[in-house]
Amino acid sequence: MKVCKFGGTSVANAEQVAKIVDIVLADPSRRIVVVSAPGKRTKSDAKVTDLLIACAELALADKDCESALAAIVERYAEMQRDLGLPVGITAEIEKDLRFRLAGDKSHRGSFTDSMKAAGEDNSAKLVAQAFVARGQRAVYLNPRDAGMFLTDDFGNAQLLDESYHNLAEALRKSDGIVVFPGFFGFTKDGRVATFPRGGSDITGAILAAAVKASV
């Protein structure tokens, strides 16, 4: 069972997502896919993570977020349309983003981490649907459901050792291709926490170690 990690450029648009599907399907042992948030489509473009941070800053300042939110939703909607996926995935992503924006803002780091993580989380949901659209059995696996627990050092969280066993069990029980969001996990009290810079690479390495330990 191989773990494949794809960075922001690889999920920047529908064409790139289609390439992910082709690459994974070219080798039946490629069963676990870790994805980043959508990156830049052009040199002058913005990364979705940067758009999410800007949106979080507006919300923390109690300013209107609708235009910022619409720009983020449209990035996913464009891919949904170009990949020919059900419109419901875009509605699900917008609902998720609004839920995060309505969350507790009393802890700046916790709120910002929740918003930042939405990039990878919703990217994974969309990529899983891209596999399904190609007739493949694929599932999006939420880090909380998989037992990926982190410290509450928001923005610089560290993995709790028990997570390796939890992840190995979750991956073993999963059927088909597993699409896992990079960059974040959950504290033991249920809050989103993100790894430091390069967090999606960290997630990929963690899952690879969990798979190896389970063999």
C-alpha positions in Angstrom: 0.0 0.0 0.0 1.7 3.2 -1.2 1.1 6.8 0.0 1.0 9.5 -2.6 1.3 13.1 -1.6 0.3 15.9 -4.0 1.1 19.6 -3.4 -0.8 22.8 -4.1 0.2 23.0 -7.8 -1.2 19.5 -8.3 -4.7 20.5 -7.1 -4.7 24.0 -8.5 -7.3 23.3 -11.2 -9.3 20.5 -12.8 -6.6 19.5 -15.3 -4.2 19.0 -12.5 -6.7 17.0 -10.4 -7.4 14.8 -13.4 -3.7 14.1 -13.6 -3.7 13.0 -9.9 -6.4 10.4 -10.7 -4.4 9.1 -13.7 -1.2 8.9 -11.7 -2.8 7.0 -8.8 -4.8 4.6 -11.1 -1.6 3.7 -13.0 -0.4 1.7 -10.0 -3.0 -0.4 -8.0 -0.8 -0.3 -4.9 -1.3 3.5 -4.7 -4.1 3.5 -2.2 -3.6 6.5 0.0 -3.7 10.0 -1.5 -2.7 13.1 0.6 -3.5 16.5 -0.9 -2.7 20.1 -0.2 -5.0 23.1 -0.6 -5.3 24.4 -4.2 -2.2 26.4 -5.1 -1.6 29.1 -7.7 -3.0 28.6 -11.2 -0.8 31.4 -12.6 2.1 33.4 -11.2 -0.2 36.3 -10.3 -2.8 34.0 -8.7 -3.4 33.5 -5.0 -3.1 30.2 -3.1 -6.3 29.1 -1.4 -4.6 29.0 2.0 -3.7 32.7 1.6 -7.3 33.5 0.7 -8.4 31.6 3.8 -6.0 33.4 6.1 -7.2 36.8 4.7 -10.8 35.7 5.2 -10.0 34.7 8.8 -8.4 38.1 9.5 -11.5 39.8 8.3 -13.7 37.7 10.5 -11.5 38.3 13.5 -11.7 42.0 12.9 -15.5 41.7 12.7 -15.5 42.8 9.0 -17.6 41.6 6.1 -16.3 38.3 4.7 -18.7 37.7 1.9 -16.5 38.7 -1.0 -13.5 36.9 0.4 -15.7 33.8 1.0 -17.1 33.9 -2.5 -13.6 34.0 -4.0 -12.7 30.8 -2.1 -15.9 29.0 -3.0 -15.4 29.9 -6.7 -12.0 28.2 -6.7 -13.6 24.9 -5.8 -16.7 25.5 -7.9 -14.5 26.1 -11.0 -12.9 22.7 -10.5 -16.2 21.0 -9.8 -17.6 22.3 -13.1 -14.6 21.5 -15.2 -14.4 18.0 -13.7 -18.1 17.4 -14.3 -18.7 16.7 -10.6 -22.1 17.0 -8.9 -22.9 20.6 -7.8 -23.6 19.3 -4.3 -19.8 19.2 -3.6 -19.6 23.0 -4.0 -22.6 23.5 -1.8 -21.0 21.2 0.8 -17.8 23.2 0.7 -19.5 26.5 1.1 -21.5 25.1 4.1 -18.3 24.0 5.7 -16.6 27.4 5.2 -19.6 29.2 6.7 -19.6 26.8 9.7 -15.9 27.6 10.3 -16.5 31.3 10.0 -19.3 31.1 12.6 -17.0 29.3 15.0 -15.5 30.5 18.3 -13.2 33.5 17.8 -12.1 33.8 21.4 -8.8 32.0 20.7 -7.2 33.6 17.6 -4.8 30.7 16.9 -7.5 28.0 17.1 -9.9 30.0 14.9 -7.2 30.7 12.3 -6.1 27.1 12.2 -9.7 26.0 11.6 -9.9 28.3 8.7 -6.5 27.5 7.2 -7.2 23.7 7.4 -10.3 24.2 5.2 -8.1 24.4 2.2 -6.8 20.9 2.5 -10.0 19.5 3.9 -12.2 20.6 1.1 -9.5 19.7 -1.5 -9.6 16.1 -0.2 -13.4 16.0 -0.5 -13.3 17.2 -4.1 -10.5 14.9 -5.1 -12.3 11.9 -3.6 -15.3 12.8 -5.8 -13.0 13.0 -8.9 -12.0 9.4 -8.3 -15.7 8.4 -7.8 -16.6 10.2 -11.1 -14.0 7.9 -12.8 -15.8 4.8 -11.5 -13.4 4.2 -8.6 -14.2 3.3 -5.1 -12.8 6.2 -3.1 -13.4 7.8 0.3 -12.5 11.0 1.9 -11.1 10.3 5.4 -11.3 13.0 8.0 -8.3 13.2 10.3 -10.5 13.2 13.4 -12.3 10.0 12.4 -8.9 8.5 11.6 -7.6 9.4 15.1 -4.9 11.9 14.1 -4.4 13.7 17.3 -2.1 16.7 17.8 -0.9 19.0 20.6 -2.8 22.3 21.0 0.2 24.4 19.8 -1.9 26.0 17.1 0.1 26.7 13.9 3.0 24.5 15.2 1.2 21.4 16.4 3.0 18.1 17.0 1.6 14.6 16.5 0.7 12.5 19.6 2.3 9.1 19.4 -1.0 7.2 19.8 -2.0 8.5 16.4 0.2 6.0 14.5 -1.8 3.1 15.8 -5.1 4.9 15.2 -4.2 5.8 11.6 -2.9 2.3 10.8 -6.3 0.8 12.0 -8.3 3.4 10.1 -6.4 2.9 6.9 -6.6 -0.9 7.2 -10.4 -0.8 7.5 -10.8 1.6 4.6 -12.0 0.2 1.3 -10.7 1.5 -2.0 -8.7 4.6 -2.4 -8.4 6.8 0.6 -8.1 10.6 0.1 -6.7 12.3 3.2 -6.2 16.0 3.8 -2.8 17.2 4.7 -1.6 19.9 7.1 -3.9 19.4 10.1 -5.3 17.1 12.7 -7.3 17.5 15.9 -6.6 18.1 19.5 -8.0 15.7 22.1 -10.7 18.2 22.9 -11.8 18.3 19.2 -10.3 21.5 17.9 -8.5 21.8 14.6 -4.7 22.2 14.8 -2.2 22.7 12.0 1.3 21.6 11.5 4.0 24.2 10.8 5.0 25.1 7.2 5.1 22.1 5.0 2.4 20.4 7.0 1.0 18.4 4.1 4.4 16.8 3.6 4.4 16.0 7.3 1.0 14.3 7.0 2.3 12.2 4.1 5.3 11.0 6.1 3.1 10.2 9.1 0.7 8.1 7.0 3.6 6.3 5.4 5.0 5.5 8.8 1.6 4.3 10.0 1.3 2.0 7.0 4.8 0.6 7.5 4.2 -0.1 11.1 1.0 -2.0 10.3 2.8 -4.4 7.9 
